[in-house]
Amino acid sequence: MTFSLPSAVVFLPLVGALFILFVRGDDHIVSKNSRHVSLLITACVFVLSLSAVLWPADMSGTYLMRSEWRIGIDALSMIFVLLISFLTIPAVCVVRRHVPFCVREFCFLILTAESFMLAAVCSESILRFFMFWEASVVPLFLMVAIWGVEKRIFTAYKFCFSDLLGAVFLAPALFVLSQKTGSGNFADLAHISLDRTQETALFLCLIAAFAFKAPLFPFHAWLSDAQAEAPVPTGILLCGIFSKLVFYAFLRLAFPVLGPTFERAAPILLTWAVFSAAYGALITLKQTEIKKIAGFAHLAQVGFLASGLFCLTPNALKGTLFLCVAQGAAITAYLMSSGSLYERFWAAGIRNPTGLMRLFPYLGATFFLACLAILAVPPLMPFTGQLLIFNAVFVRSGTAAFFLLLSVVLLYASFFKLFTRLLFGEAPERSLVPADMSWREKTAAVVFGAFFLVLSMVPDWVFGLAQKAIFG
């Protein structure tokens, strides 16, 4: 194996994770150095990922960068490489406040999960992609089971069991596809031929895997529990990154082989996706806990993404890729700000928080802006992707477009309740109120917000990658 940029992007987090294990000193020094090393490693990985976009090795070919051990970075994988490498940075940043013990081990698991997910989206081999994707479940499971809250063990096993069910359906399909290609590479999928029975079996297996891993209704039970019980860094990895990889898998695996089959089943699949979006938004309306709201709002977002995926038009797929990035960044901003609020409630013993804009003006404003990002308020970044998807759904079915729009209205209603009670209600009279945002939190919010704002105002950079990924 020769050195290449994809190899550096994939292996650098793993090298950093192994390095962290040798950090020595008292607990404070070990925790501090582990966080600093993790932040440095994740920042370097993101810079390397950006360099693959800014200075590609070969823009004329299919692959921008590739290595001899059959990993490569093309336009489709580049979108997810950037998503993984960027969102891991805030996940590491919030470790300081939300992981009270065994920080070194937690940072080790974050970097290991990042390395496995990067290896999955960079792999050219079908089976190696599956191996690394499923391997990333192990560190996520441990982070929920060890550092979660009250029902962490039950929630971790529910998440792992749901993912395992998805893998049970996915593995046979991948084995068949790998055998049919001969080489086992993604590049050869377009040249294989299947009979009607094989097409139907593969289609059902891939749809079942998608339903568990995305997830879609009624296989979503693990999502809200995992979001409520997991620590904030794990929630960022789960909802911001891990659940988005199923869309990469479908664009890479399913459509090149089963495009006509999906076209025939598009009305049923689109109805399912729209119902999941409306159901998630409706359940969000009944929630009062801000982390539970994140879980069900994410279910509505997954339904919106699946609607674009099942429309099968180029613009809808481009909007789906764009919205994967936008929603990943939006849910990360929401989890960071809501996690800071939770940490302050617990410190002050506040059971029913209200009037946060008076108690924490900076943190309240940050949380408010994060909520607007979740709702895709124009001209924020998620709105552009939602508009493309909604237009494609409207062309295919006016009824489906109506219910998809209804899901957006229900999400607005649920967050309006949150605003009026949590942010703009009467502040409780307390003698001891925790401090507002620290300089570290303000710096992280400003940097993350600036990046989000730039992509909202100038989305052409992400659209260019999405255009190349869909149209080649």
C-alpha positions as CSV (number, residue, x, y, z in Angstrom):
1,M,0.0,0.0,0.0
2,T,1.4,3.4,-1.0
3,F,0.7,6.6,0.9
4,S,-2.2,8.6,-0.5
5,L,-4.6,11.3,0.7
6,P,-7.5,8.9,1.2
7,S,-5.3,6.7,3.3
8,A,-4.3,9.7,5.4
9,V,-7.9,10.8,5.9
10,V,-9.1,7.3,6.9
11,F,-6.2,6.3,9.1
12,L,-5.3,9.5,10.9
13,P,-8.2,9.3,13.4
14,L,-7.3,5.7,14.2
15,V,-3.6,6.7,14.8
16,G,-4.8,9.5,17.0
17,A,-7.0,7.1,18.9
18,L,-4.1,4.8,19.6
19,F,-1.9,7.7,20.6
20,I,-4.5,8.8,23.2
21,L,-4.2,5.5,25.0
22,F,-0.6,6.3,25.9
23,V,-1.5,9.7,27.5
24,R,-0.3,9.6,31.1
25,G,-0.7,11.8,34.2
26,D,-3.4,12.5,36.8
27,D,-7.1,12.5,35.7
28,H,-7.2,16.2,35.0
29,I,-4.1,16.1,32.8
30,V,-5.2,13.0,31.0
31,S,-8.7,14.4,30.3
32,K,-7.3,17.7,29.1
33,N,-4.6,16.2,26.8
34,S,-7.0,13.7,25.4
35,R,-9.5,16.4,24.4
36,H,-6.8,18.5,22.9
37,V,-5.2,15.7,20.9
38,S,-8.7,14.6,19.6
39,L,-9.5,18.2,18.6
40,L,-6.2,18.5,16.8
41,I,-6.7,15.2,15.0
42,T,-10.2,15.9,13.9
43,A,-9.3,19.4,12.6
44,C,-6.4,17.9,10.6
45,V,-8.7,15.3,9.1
46,F,-11.1,18.0,8.1
47,V,-8.3,20.1,6.5
48,L,-7.1,17.1,4.6
49,S,-10.7,16.4,3.4
50,L,-11.0,20.0,2.2
51,S,-7.7,19.7,0.3
52,A,-9.1,16.8,-1.7
53,V,-11.8,19.2,-2.9
54,L,-9.6,22.2,-3.5
55,W,-6.7,20.4,-5.1
56,P,-8.0,17.1,-6.5
57,A,-5.4,14.8,-8.1
58,D,-7.5,14.1,-11.2
59,M,-10.6,16.0,-11.9
60,S,-11.0,14.4,-15.3
61,G,-11.5,10.8,-14.1
62,T,-14.1,9.1,-12.0
63,Y,-12.0,9.3,-8.9
64,L,-10.5,12.5,-7.4
65,M,-8.1,10.5,-5.2
66,R,-7.5,6.8,-4.8
67,S,-5.2,4.4,-3.0
68,E,-3.9,0.9,-4.0
69,W,-5.8,-0.8,-1.3
70,R,-9.1,0.0,-3.1
71,I,-10.2,3.1,-1.3
72,G,-11.0,6.3,-3.2
73,I,-12.7,9.7,-2.9
74,D,-15.1,10.7,-5.6
75,A,-17.7,13.4,-5.6
76,L,-20.3,11.2,-3.8
77,S,-18.0,10.0,-1.1
78,M,-16.4,13.4,-0.8
79,I,-19.8,14.9,0.4
80,F,-19.9,12.4,3.3
81,V,-16.2,12.6,4.0
82,L,-16.6,16.3,4.6
83,L,-19.8,15.7,6.7
84,I,-18.1,13.1,8.9
85,S,-14.8,15.1,9.3
86,F,-16.5,18.4,10.0
87,L,-19.2,17.2,12.5
88,T,-16.7,15.2,14.5
89,I,-15.1,18.5,15.5
90,P,-18.0,19.8,17.5
91,A,-18.6,16.3,18.9
92,V,-15.1,16.5,20.4
93,C,-15.6,20.1,21.5
94,V,-18.5,19.3,23.7
95,V,-16.8,16.4,25.4
96,R,-15.5,18.8,28.1
97,R,-19.0,19.6,29.5
98,H,-20.8,16.3,28.9
99,V,-18.4,13.5,29.6
100,P,-17.6,13.6,33.4
101,F,-15.4,10.5,33.6
102,C,-13.1,8.3,31.5
103,V,-12.6,11.1,29.0
104,R,-9.6,9.4,27.4
105,E,-11.6,6.3,26.6
106,F,-14.5,8.4,25.2
107,C,-12.2,10.3,22.9
108,F,-10.6,7.0,21.8
109,L,-14.1,5.8,20.8
110,I,-15.0,9.0,19.0
111,L,-11.9,8.9,16.8
112,T,-12.3,5.2,16.2
113,A,-15.9,5.7,15.1
114,E,-14.8,8.5,12.8
115,S,-12.1,6.3,11.2
116,F,-14.5,3.5,10.6
117,M,-17.2,5.7,9.0
118,L,-14.6,7.4,6.8
119,A,-13.3,4.0,5.7
120,A,-16.8,2.9,4.9
121,V,-17.6,5.9,2.5
122,C,-14.1,5.7,1.0
123,S,-14.1,1.9,0.3
124,E,-14.4,0.8,-3.3
125,S,-15.1,-2.8,-2.2
126,I,-18.7,-3.7,-1.4
127,L,-18.0,-6.0,1.5
128,R,-15.3,-3.7,3.0
129,F,-17.9,-0.9,3.0
130,F,-20.3,-3.1,4.9
131,M,-17.6,-4.3,7.3
132,F,-16.5,-0.7,8.3
133,W,-20.1,0.6,8.4
134,E,-21.1,-2.1,10.9
135,A,-17.8,-1.8,12.8
136,S,-18.7,1.9,13.6
137,V,-21.7,0.6,15.6
138,V,-19.4,-0.8,18.3
139,P,-17.9,2.5,19.5
140,L,-21.4,4.1,19.3
141,F,-22.9,1.3,21.3
142,L,-20.2,1.6,24.0
143,M,-20.6,5.4,24.2
144,V,-24.4,5.1,24.8
145,A,-24.1,2.1,27.2
146,I,-21.3,3.6,29.4
147,W,-21.8,7.4,29.3
148,G,-25.6,7.5,28.8
149,V,-28.1,8.4,31.5
150,E,-30.8,6.4,33.3
151,K,-31.8,3.8,30.7
152,R,-28.5,3.7,28.9
153,I,-28.1,-0.1,28.8
154,F,-31.5,-0.8,27.5
155,T,-31.2,2.0,24.9
156,A,-27.8,0.9,23.7
157,Y,-29.0,-2.7,23.2
158,K,-32.2,-1.4,21.4
159,F,-30.0,0.7,19.0
160,C,-27.6,-2.2,18.5
161,F,-30.5,-4.7,17.9
162,S,-32.2,-2.4,15.4
163,D,-29.0,-1.9,13.5
164,L,-28.3,-5.7,13.6
165,L,-31.7,-6.3,12.1
166,G,-30.9,-3.9,9.3
167,A,-27.5,-5.7,8.8
168,V,-29.3,-9.1,8.6
169,F,-31.3,-7.9,5.6
170,L,-28.4,-5.9,4.1
171,A,-25.7,-8.6,4.2
172,P,-27.3,-11.2,1.9
173,A,-27.9,-8.5,-0.7
174,L,-24.3,-7.3,-0.5
175,F,-23.0,-10.9,-0.8
176,V,-25.1,-11.5,-3.9
177,L,-24.0,-8.2,-5.5
178,S,-20.3,-8.8,-4.7
179,Q,-20.5,-12.3,-6.2
180,K,-22.3,-11.0,-9.4
181,T,-19.6,-8.3,-10.0
182,G,-16.8,-10.8,-9.8
183,S,-14.4,-8.1,-8.5
184,G,-16.6,-7.0,-5.6
185,N,-16.2,-3.3,-6.5
186,F,-18.8,-0.6,-6.7
187,A,-17.6,0.4,-10.1
188,D,-18.8,-2.9,-11.6
189,L,-22.4,-2.8,-10.3
190,A,-23.8,-1.1,-13.4
191,H,-22.7,-4.0,-15.5
192,I,-24.4,-6.9,-13.7
193,S,-27.6,-8.5,-14.8
194,L,-30.3,-10.0,-12.5
195,D,-33.5,-11.9,-13.2
196,R,-36.9,-10.8,-11.8
197,T,-36.7,-13.0,-8.7
198,Q,-33.3,-11.8,-7.8
199,E,-34.3,-8.1,-8.4
200,T,-37.3,-8.5,-6.1
201,A,-35.3,-10.3,-3.3
202,L,-32.6,-7.6,-3.4
203,F,-35.1,-4.8,-3.5
204,L,-36.9,-6.1,-0.4
205,C,-33.7,-6.7,1.5
206,L,-32.4,-3.2,0.8
207,I,-35.7,-1.5,1.7
208,A,-35.8,-3.4,5.0
209,A,-32.2,-2.4,5.8
210,F,-33.1,1.2,5.0
211,A,-36.1,1.1,7.2
212,F,-34.2,0.0,10.2
213,K,-31.0,2.0,9.7
214,A,-32.4,5.4,8.6
215,P,-35.0,4.8,10.3
216,L,-38.5,5.1,8.9
217,F,-41.9,4.4,10.7
218,P,-42.5,2.0,12.4
219,F,-38.9,0.9,12.9
220,H,-37.9,4.2,14.6
221,A,-38.3,3.2,18.3
222,W,-34.5,3.3,18.9
223,L,-34.0,6.8,17.6
224,S,-35.8,9.0,20.2
225,D,-34.6,6.9,23.1
226,A,-31.0,7.0,21.9
227,Q,-31.2,10.7,21.4
228,A,-32.6,11.2,24.9
229,E,-30.2,8.8,26.7
230,A,-27.0,9.3,24.9
231,P,-24.5,12.0,25.8
232,V,-24.4,15.0,23.4
233,P,-21.3,14.0,21.5
234,T,-22.8,10.6,20.8
235,G,-26.1,12.2,19.7
236,I,-24.1,14.3,17.2
237,L,-22.5,11.2,15.7
238,L,-25.7,9.2,15.6
239,C,-28.1,11.8,14.1
240,G,-25.6,14.0,12.3
241,I,-23.5,11.4,10.7
242,F,-24.4,7.7,11.2
243,S,-28.0,7.8,10.1
244,K,-27.0,9.7,7.0
245,L,-24.7,6.9,5.8
246,V,-27.7,4.9,4.7
247,F,-28.4,7.5,2.0
248,Y,-24.9,7.1,0.8
249,A,-25.4,3.3,0.7
250,F,-28.5,3.7,-1.4
251,L,-27.0,6.0,-3.9
252,R,-23.9,3.9,-4.2
253,L,-25.5,0.5,-4.2
254,A,-29.2,0.3,-4.9
255,F,-29.9,2.7,-7.8
256,P,-27.2,1.6,-10.2
257,V,-28.5,-2.0,-9.9
258,L,-32.2,-1.7,-9.2
259,G,-33.1,1.7,-10.7
260,P,-36.1,0.4,-12.8
261,T,-37.4,-1.6,-9.8
262,F,-37.4,1.4,-7.6
263,E,-39.1,3.4,-10.3
264,R,-42.0,0.9,-10.4
265,A,-42.3,1.0,-6.6
266,A,-41.8,4.8,-6.3
267,P,-45.5,5.6,-5.4
268,I,-45.6,3.2,-2.5
269,L,-42.1,4.2,-1.2
270,L,-42.9,7.9,-1.5
271,T,-46.1,7.4,0.4
272,W,-44.2,5.6,3.2
273,A,-41.6,8.3,3.4
274,V,-44.1,11.1,3.5
275,F,-46.1,9.4,6.2
276,S,-42.9,9.0,8.3
277,A,-42.2,12.7,7.9
278,A,-45.8,13.6,8.9
279,Y,-45.8,11.1,11.8
280,G,-42.5,12.3,13.2
281,A,-43.7,15.9,13.1
282,L,-47.0,15.0,14.7
283,I,-45.3,13.2,17.6
284,T,-42.9,16.1,18.0
285,L,-45.9,18.3,18.7
286,K,-46.6,16.2,21.8
287,Q,-43.1,16.4,23.3
288,T,-42.0,18.7,26.0
289,E,-38.4,17.5,26.6
290,I,-35.9,19.2,24.3
291,K,-33.8,16.1,23.6
292,K,-36.9,14.0,22.8
293,I,-37.9,16.8,20.4
294,A,-34.6,16.4,18.6
295,G,-35.2,12.6,18.2
296,F,-38.7,12.9,16.7
297,A,-37.8,16.0,14.6
298,H,-35.0,13.9,13.2
299,L,-37.5,11.2,12.2
300,A,-39.5,13.9,10.3
301,Q,-36.2,15.0,8.6
302,V,-35.4,11.4,7.6
303,G,-38.8,11.1,6.1
304,F,-38.2,14.3,4.1
305,L,-34.8,13.0,2.9
306,A,-36.4,9.6,2.0
307,S,-39.0,11.4,0.0
308,G,-36.4,13.0,-2.1
309,L,-34.5,9.7,-2.5
310,F,-37.6,7.9,-3.7
311,C,-38.6,10.5,-6.2
312,L,-35.6,9.3,-8.3
313,T,-35.3,12.5,-10.3
314,P,-31.8,14.1,-10.6
315,N,-32.8,17.3,-8.9
316,A,-34.5,15.4,-6.0
317,L,-31.3,13.3,-5.5
318,K,-29.2,16.4,-5.6
319,G,-31.5,18.0,-3.0
320,T,-31.2,14.9,-0.9
321,L,-27.5,15.1,-0.8
322,F,-27.5,18.8,-0.1
323,L,-30.1,18.3,2.7
324,C,-28.0,15.5,4.3
325,V,-25.2,18.0,4.9
326,A,-27.6,20.8,5.9
327,Q,-29.6,18.7,8.4
328,G,-26.5,17.1,9.8
329,A,-25.2,20.6,10.6
330,A,-28.6,21.8,11.9
331,I,-29.1,18.9,14.3
332,T,-25.5,19.3,15.5
333,A,-26.2,23.0,16.4
334,Y,-29.4,22.1,18.1
335,L,-27.8,19.3,20.2
336,M,-24.8,21.5,21.2
337,S,-27.1,24.3,22.5
338,S,-29.7,22.1,24.1
339,G,-26.9,20.1,25.8
340,S,-25.5,23.3,27.3
341,L,-29.0,24.1,28.6
342,Y,-29.5,20.7,30.1
343,E,-26.1,20.9,31.9
344,R,-27.1,24.3,33.4
345,F,-30.6,23.0,34.4
346,W,-29.0,20.1,36.3
347,A,-26.5,22.4,38.0
348,A,-29.2,24.8,39.2
349,G,-31.8,22.1,40.0
350,I,-34.3,23.6,37.6
351,R,-37.0,21.0,36.8
352,N,-39.3,23.1,34.6
353,P,-37.2,25.7,32.8
354,T,-38.8,28.8,31.4
355,G,-37.7,32.3,30.3
356,L,-34.3,31.3,29.1
357,M,-33.8,34.5,27.2
358,R,-33.7,36.3,30.5
359,L,-31.6,33.8,32.3
360,F,-29.1,33.0,29.5
361,P,-29.4,35.7,26.8
362,Y,-26.4,34.4,24.7
363,L,-27.2,30.7,25.1
364,G,-31.0,31.4,24.6
365,A,-30.3,33.2,21.3
366,T,-28.0,30.4,20.1
367,F,-30.6,27.8,20.9
368,F,-33.2,29.9,19.1
369,L,-31.1,30.1,16.0
370,A,-30.4,26.4,16.1
371,C,-34.2,25.8,16.2
372,L,-34.6,28.0,13.2
373,A,-32.0,25.8,11.4
374,I,-33.9,22.6,12.3
375,L,-37.1,24.2,10.9
376,A,-35.3,25.1,7.6
377,V,-36.3,28.8,7.9
378,P,-35.2,30.6,4.7
379,P,-32.6,31.6,3.8
380,L,-30.8,29.0,6.0
381,M,-29.1,26.1,4.4
382,P,-31.7,23.3,5.0
383,F,-34.4,25.4,3.2
384,T,-32.6,25.1,-0.2
385,G,-32.5,21.3,0.0
386,Q,-36.1,21.0,1.2
387,L,-37.3,23.3,-1.6
388,L,-35.7,21.0,-4.3
389,I,-37.2,17.9,-2.7
390,F,-40.6,19.5,-2.3
391,N,-40.7,20.6,-5.9
392,A,-39.8,17.0,-7.1
393,V,-42.5,15.5,-4.8
394,F,-45.1,18.0,-6.1
395,V,-44.3,17.0,-9.7
396,R,-44.8,13.4,-8.9
397,S,-47.8,13.6,-6.6
398,G,-49.7,16.7,-5.4
399,T,-51.2,14.7,-2.5
400,A,-47.8,13.6,-1.2
401,A,-46.5,17.2,-1.5
402,F,-49.5,18.4,0.6
403,F,-48.7,16.0,3.5
404,L,-45.0,16.7,3.2
405,L,-45.8,20.4,3.6
406,L,-48.1,19.5,6.5
407,S,-45.2,17.9,8.3
408,V,-43.3,21.1,8.0
409,V,-46.3,23.0,9.4
410,L,-46.5,20.6,12.3
411,L,-42.8,21.0,13.1
412,Y,-43.3,24.8,13.2
413,A,-46.2,24.3,15.6
414,S,-44.2,22.1,17.9
415,F,-41.2,24.5,18.0
416,F,-43.6,27.4,18.6
417,K,-44.7,25.7,21.8
418,L,-41.1,25.3,22.7
419,F,-40.3,29.0,22.0
420,T,-43.2,30.4,24.0
421,R,-42.6,28.2,27.1
422,L,-38.9,27.6,27.2
423,L,-37.4,30.8,25.7
424,F,-39.9,33.6,26.2
425,G,-41.8,32.6,29.3
426,E,-41.4,34.1,32.8
427,A,-38.0,33.4,34.3
428,P,-38.1,31.7,37.7
429,E,-36.9,33.7,40.7
430,R,-33.8,32.0,41.9
431,S,-31.0,33.2,44.1
432,L,-28.4,31.0,42.2
433,V,-28.5,31.1,38.4
434,P,-25.7,29.4,36.4
435,A,-23.5,31.5,34.2
436,D,-24.2,32.2,30.5
437,M,-22.0,30.8,27.7
438,S,-18.3,30.6,28.4
439,W,-15.7,32.0,26.0
440,R,-15.1,28.4,24.7
441,E,-18.8,28.0,24.0
442,K,-19.1,31.4,22.4
443,T,-16.1,30.7,20.1
444,A,-17.5,27.3,19.1
445,A,-20.9,28.9,18.4
446,V,-19.4,31.7,16.3
447,V,-17.2,29.4,14.2
448,F,-19.9,26.9,13.6
449,G,-22.5,29.6,12.9
450,A,-20.2,31.4,10.5
451,F,-19.5,28.2,8.6
452,F,-23.3,27.4,8.5
453,L,-24.1,30.9,7.4
454,V,-21.5,30.9,4.5
455,L,-23.0,27.6,3.2
456,S,-26.5,29.1,3.5
457,M,-25.6,32.2,1.5
458,V,-23.3,30.5,-1.0
459,P,-24.5,26.9,-1.4
460,D,-22.9,26.5,-4.9
461,W,-19.9,24.7,-3.4
462,V,-21.9,21.8,-2.0
463,F,-24.3,21.9,-5.0
464,G,-21.3,21.5,-7.3
465,L,-20.3,18.3,-5.5
466,A,-23.9,17.0,-5.5
467,Q,-24.2,17.8,-9.2
468,K,-21.0,15.8,-10.0
469,A,-22.1,12.9,-7.7
470,I,-25.5,12.6,-9.5
471,F,-24.6,13.4,-13.1
472,G,-21.0,12.2,-13.1
